[in-house]
Amino acid sequence: MTATGPQGNPQRVKSCRVPNIFYNIKFFVLCHGMLQLAQLLVSGYLKGSISTIERRYGLSSQKSGLLASFNEVGNTVLIVFVSFLGSRVHRPRCIGIGAIIASMAAFLIALPHFISGKYEYADHVNEGDVSGLCKDLQASNQTCPDNEGHAPHAVFPILLLGQLLLGIGGVPIQPFGISYIDDYANKKNSPFYLGILFTLTVIGPGLGYLMGSGLLSYYVDFNILSEDPISKDDPRWVGAWWLGFILAGTFLFLTSLPYLFFPRTMTTEETTGIPVQPTVQKVIQEKKSESDIAQELSLLQFLKKFPHVMLRTLRNPIYLLVVLAQVSLAAMVAGLATFMPKFIERQFAKTASFSNIMIGALNIPSAMLGIMAGGMILRRFNLSVRTSAAICTCAVLMAIIFALPLLFLGCSTQRIAEINDSHNMSSCSQDCKCFPNTFNPVCGSDGREFLSPCYAGCMKNITESETNKVLKYTDCICAGSEASPGFATPGPCQNSCSHFIIPFMVLSSLTCFLASLSQTPSFMMILRTVTPTDKSFALGIQFMLFRVLAFLPAPVLYGSAIDSTCIQWGRKCNKNTSCNYYDLDLLRQRFLGLQIFFIFGGLMFFLLSYVVLKRAVSAQQQQKTEEMNNSGKKDKEQIKLLMQSNEQCQKLNKV
């Protein structure tokens, strides 16, 4: 191409082609990292806000555990088809469509906030009556307002549907993204790119908990009310759980859009430059790949082959034992990730915001460091399969040692009138005719906690002139006596276990670190003990077993264990809601007991794998020794025959 210069002389103009950024694998890695971060942000935020959703809509822990695990249902059903489809489909486009579905699911989870009306906490017995004093409740009857409608009944199905769609939308994200990067990244850079993505799988949930810590410090109806009606320390406090799903869903939607523009295939990354747009050779390669695809197995053939390969893989004793060990540890992680914030709230009388920041800032980084340390140990010492089994066994054994003291870091349930302390309660508040479903806890001057000021027999209150908030309840007969009435302060009595929170979090973080040390060595054990042709199937079966045996049942199991320790359920409109009080000793023993049980299961399976490997090595050494002995005997016999032949030759020579 030519142009006329300043003096009329022709000049050649250099034509340059601007590289299309969507044909750059580095840009794909950047987009995929952001997408995985957004997806896991939604997942981590859900687990961090599960106790708040439970309190807001009166769910039992078993139901909230089912909610937490329900996204695995769609994921489990579709994961086999993802293994089959592989490169048959436009992988980036499938990732983008799946992410858009997941973002819509996040918005759907937030929907109940907008259809269920304003949050009414439990001391609103009658319209216009919020004082809860003894004299005000003598003729009260709880009425179910008309605005209850069908919205509360639709809340749980909507949440389940949102979780189901979230799982379905997330199916293609990780497997298609990893395979796409592995296909078109330079072989030297591929491990680095995948390492970034695996690191984000740990960082994402941690950021979700931290986001929950910030957003749950805002009142649930802050967009409606000008000021918070109750304090953050009040057990009836509900944070703005819905806001995080809107923010995370928006982030997820924005990160899904670039995938609609990535090509189905691209040139392999060069070490010296950035790949440009595809050429004629690229089109030929694409057509060739399409012809290869046509020769692959059909879906029916794949489904017929899959059980055969699955049984063949599960017959490998090392593979089976290591996967069962990983399933045990995954079940522990699934239960703790869902309910550890709630446990901290109840056991140490902390807010949901504080509990989330403890998990996001301590436990999850400890797990990430454990995974990284396990990989560094494996790389530094080039461990054999048997040594890897020994490392996993020792790491999990140390985790149990640090987990056992957690059973003793806590205290018993405080004294609660009418629940676990009935001393002198049969007559002091009987004239008040307190409604039994009211939950507005106060702490009496005698050190006992009451379900409401009415149960404490309080006749008056002292309020702040500007905000009209109650500062103290007075003339409380049940907190003192008729001759000398006591007083009560709003909120539960101070917990005597708060000083245990620091040692508890330290030991819990060490347990997470030690248990996570086994993850990388155990994965390498699987890759080294299955046949090369079955590696992809083996990993697919492993993740399927994770979902079916760990991620699906574990949250429900933990939730059922928590519900079994409830000593006073909340009630509304003649139906049970969430639990008001737990037996803290039983809660600690059963919740942390499940943790130790699953860690012990992982220890047993890792130990069995080490024993099997040791016997296999011993059998191989014995076989080699026998072969050497047999070869030695053969050599001696050959030498003897040679000597005999030499003697015969000498005799013949003499003759």
VENVENTA-V962324 format. One record per run of one state. SS is the DSSP state (H for helix, E for strand, - for the rest). FROM is the first residue (numbers start at 0). TO is the last residue. If there is no record, write none. Layout:
BEGIN
ss/from/to
SS/FROM/TO
SS/FROM/TO
END
This chain:
BEGIN
ss/from/to
-/0/0
E/1/3
-/4/8
E/9/11
-/12/19
H/20/22
-/23/23
H/24/47
-/48/48
H/49/56
-/57/59
H/60/68
-/69/69
H/70/87
-/88/89
H/90/114
-/115/124
E/125/125
-/126/127
E/128/128
-/129/133
H/134/136
-/137/144
H/145/147
-/148/149
H/150/183
-/184/185
H/186/214
-/215/217
E/218/218
-/219/237
E/238/238
-/239/239
H/240/259
-/260/278
H/279/293
-/294/297
H/298/313
-/314/315
H/316/347
-/348/350
H/351/380
-/381/383
H/384/407
-/408/414
E/415/416
-/417/419
E/420/420
-/421/423
H/424/427
-/428/428
H/429/431
-/432/440
E/441/443
-/444/447
E/448/449
-/450/458
E/459/462
-/463/468
E/469/475
-/476/484
E/485/489
-/490/496
H/497/528
-/529/530
H/531/550
-/551/551
H/552/562
-/563/564
E/565/571
-/572/573
E/574/581
-/582/582
H/583/653
-/654/654
END
